[in-house]
Amino acid sequence: MEIVLSGIRPTGNLHLGNYFGALRNFIKMQYEYKCYFFIADLHSLTTHPKPDDFHGSIKNILAEYLAAGLDPEVATLFIQSHIPEVSEMYVLLNMFAYKGELERTVSFKEKARKHPDNVNAGLLTYPVLMATDILIHRANKVPVGKDQEQHLEYSRIIARRFNNMYGTSIFPEPEAFNFGSDLIKIPGLDGNGKMGKSENNGIFLIDDEKTICKKVMKAVTDSGPTKPDSHMPEMIQNLFTLMQVVSAPDTVQYFRDKYNSCEIRYGDLKKQLAEDICKLTLPIRERIIEILKDDDYLRRVANLGAEKARESALKTLREAKKCIGFKEF
């Protein structure tokens, strides 16, 4: 069975972009592949070295994963820092990474430009830690967006270097996994780009009905079309993209017809969009709240995930150390 691995940093709550971009597919995949889903708390320290509520953020993401439908008895759902083997493997794989190539990664250059006062070594070697997450479980498939493709390629480079140097095939070269179709890019409500935590343009799974309605009604629009079958500007197309993933096809078609005939009323469209988003997310929100109340359950899930992930990680680490030449006295 092919191994699939994916992680998310605990820097905020999950939003609709996370849900439709990957999480909805993860729920199906966990029964078809050997899946590892983790909360990348070590990664988050590269740009958030002093988080306001580190444990609380990790707890929230774990509860949201579970509320959305991930089954800890089927998939391996774990917290990155609970697997000490990851840190040890990270040290070993750093020996196969070179300063020049790390400095050329797009993510490093962008983060260094945005945060010139926090260009730390962890930020520089971020791709090595990402490679470690993948290679330590010998994942074959990794769901990634465009912004992570370079890091995935670097994971293949590290795997290839290790295998060639020690004459082994311990590490498979992971491939990008797009769920068999083009990934859905969920737009933000500000009329530009994709939905994201840092852009403050998202609808989160934990948002209540009032918050969702307020956000949607404030979404950027224009004055409306003046000619039948007019070209739809990006800000309006974004609203229809959201509607396509949460509303019934006949609802989407109704508002498209209204747009094409210049009879569109954006207030009506937004009201319907907010209603349909609420139908999807409010049941998930209720489950999140219930799960967050049950610390014992969250602890059992975290411990179970750590146990399963450590078994996999330790096996790989031992084999890698043996290849290098580490021996017990």
N, C-alpha and C positions, 0 to 999 in steps of 0.2 A: 504494500500500500504506500502511495506517495505521501511524503511528509510536507505539510504546509505550515508556515510560521508567519505570524503577524503580531506587531506590537503597537501600542499607543502611549504617548507620554502623558503623565498626570498633571497637565498644566491647565485643565479646565474641564467642564462637562462635555459629554458627547452631544453633537448636534445633528441636524438632518443630513448634512453632508457626510458625516461619519456613517450614519445609518444606511443611507442609500448607496454611498460610495463603496462600502465594504461589509458592514455589520450584517445587513440583511442576507448577504450571500454566505457569510460565515455560519449563520444559523443552519443553512442547508448543507454546507460543506462538512460540518463536523461529523455527519453520519456517513460521508463518502470518502473522507481522507483521514489520515492521522494528523490531527491539528494541534498546534501549540499557539495559544493566544496569551500575550503577556502585557503587563503594565510596565513600561520602560522608565522606571523611576531614576535609575542611574543616568540615563540619557538626559533627563530633564535638568539635571544639575549643571550641565554645560552652559545653559543660558539662564537658569533660575537657581543660582547657588544658595539662595536664602529664601525658599518658598514660605509663604505666609502660613499655610496649614498643610504641610507635606502629607502627613498621615491621612488627614481628612480628604485630600484630593485623590489619594490612592484608593481609599475606601469608597468614594463616590464612583470612580470609574469601574471598580469591581462590581458594585451594586448595579450600575447601568448595563454592564455586560450581561449580568445574570438576568436582569429584568427584560432585556431585549430578546433573550432566548438561548444564550449559550448554556450548555449543559456541562457542568464540571465533572460529571460521572462519565461523559463521553469524550469530550475534548480535554486537553491539558490547559488549564487556565491558571496562570501563576504571576507572581510579582518578581520582577527581574532581580532585585537585591536580595531576595530570599534564596538565590541560587549562587552560593559562593564560588562554585566552579566557573561561573561566567567571568568573575574578576581574575581568576588565575589564568584562564585561557586567554583573556584579553592581554595580559602581560606577555604571554608567549607569542601571540600573533603580532604584537607590536614590533617584534624583532624582524618581521617580514614586511614591514611598512616603511616607506622612505619619506623623509621630510618634504622633498620637492613635490612629489606627487600628491601628498596630503594637502599641501598649500594651494594646489591647483584645483581642488574640488570646489564646485560652485557654491555649495552650502557654506563652506568655511569662509570663502571670500565675502559672501553676502553677510554672514553673521559678524565677521570681523569689521565690516564696514558699518553695520548698524550698531554694534556694541564695542567700539574701540577701547573702552576701559575694561573689557572682560574677555580678552583674547587669550584664553587659558589652554593648557595642554590637552585637556579633555575635549575641548572644541576642535582642536587640530586633529586629534585621533578619533573623533566621532565615527568616521567610517570603519575603523578597526573594531570598535565596540559593536557596531551594527553587524559587521562580518562575524564577530564572535557569537552574537545572538543566533545567527543563522547556522553557522557551521557547527556549533557545539551540539545541535540537535540533528545535524546532517540533513537539513531541509532541502527538498528538491524544488519546491515552489514557494515564492514569496509575493504576496499581493502588494504592489507598490504603485504609487502615482509617478507622474513624470518627474517630480522633484527628487525622487529617490532612486531613479534608474542608475545614476552614476555611482551611488553607493552600492547598489546590487552588483554592478559590474566590478567594483573594487572587491567585493566578497569573492567573486570568481577568480580574480587575480591572486588574492591571498591563498585561496584553496589550491590553485594551480602551482604557486610557488612552493607551498609546503609539500604537496604531493611529489613534485619534481625533485626537490632537494633531498627528500628522504626515500624516494623510490616506493611510494605507497599510493593507495587510492582511498585513503581514509575519508577525505572530504569530497563530496559531490559538488559540482559547480551548479549553484542554484539558478533557476530561471524565473523570470517575471510571470506572474499568474494573473490573468484578467477575467477569470470566471467564465471564459468561453465567449465573451462578447465585449464590446467597447464599454469602458467604465463610464458611469454616469457622473457628470460634473455638476454638482449642485451649486447654483449661484447664490451669492449673498443678496441681502435685501437692500443694499446700497446702490444697486445698479451696475456694479463692476465686480469682475473677478469671481472667485469661488467663495462659498461659505467657509468661514474659519473662526477659530477662537480669537486670534490676535487682531483680526480685522473688526471685531465687534459688530458683525453683520449677520449673525446666525440665530437660528431658532433651536433651542436645546431640548433634549428629551425630558429634562426636569422642569421646563417652563410650565407655569399654570395657564389656564385658559385666558385670563385677563392679559397676561404678559404676551402670549402668542398673538392675540387680537391686536394689541397695541403695536407690536412690532410689524405685523403685516400691513396694518392700515397706514403706517409711516413709510412703507416701501416707496422708493423713488419711481415716479411715472412722468409722462409728458402731458401735453395738452390734448392728446388724442389725434387719430388720423383725420385728414381732411379730404382724402380721395379714396374711393373703394379699392380694396386689395392693395393698400399701401405697404411699402416695406416696413417691417416691424423693427424698431430700434432695439438695441441690446437690453436696455432696462426693462422693456415690456416683454421681450422674449424670455427674460429671466423669470418673470412671474408665470408665464405659460410653462416654462420648464418645471418649476415647482408644482404647478397644477397637474402636469402630466404624471408625476410620481405619486400624488396623493388623492387625486380626484378621479371620478368615473370618466371613461372616454367620451360619453355623450355630454358631460358637463364641460369638458375641454372644448369639444366641437362647438357647443352653444356659444361660448365666449369668443372663439375664433370667428365664427360667423358674424357675431356682433361687431368685432373689430373690423372685419373685411367690409362690412356694410356701413362703417362709420357710426354705428349706434352703440359702441362700447361705453359703459359707465364703469370706470375703474373702481369706484367705491363698491359696486355690486360684485365685481370680480374679486376684490380683496376680501370682502365679507365671506364669499363662498370659499375662497382659498383658506382663510383662517379657520372656518368651520371644518373643512376637510382635514387640515393639519391636526386639529384638536381630536378628531375621531381616531386618528392614528396614534398620536403621542400621549394623550391623557391616560389611557389604560397602562401604557408603559410607565408613565410617571407614578401612578398609584402603586405599581409593583416596586419601583425604585424606593419609594418612601417606606413601604413595608419591609423590604430587605434591609434598609439602613437601620431599622429599629432592632434587627436581630444580629447582634454582635457575635453570638455563638455560631450562627450559621456562616457568617462571613469568615470567621476564624477557621471553621472546618473546611470551607472551600479553599482558603489560602493555603492551609496546611496540606490538603490533598493535592493541590496543584504543585506545591513545592516538592512534595514527595515524588510525584511522577516525573516532574521536570529534572529533579536532581538525579534520578536513576538514569535518565538519558544522558544528561550532561557529564556525569561522573564516568560513565562508560567511554564516552568520546575523549574526555580529558586524559584518562589513563592510557588509552591507545596512542594519543598524540605525544604524551610524555615518553612513552616507550619508544616511539619512532625517533624522537630527539636523542634519547640515550639516558634519560633519568631512570635510575634503578634503586630499589630499596636495599639497604644493607641488612 
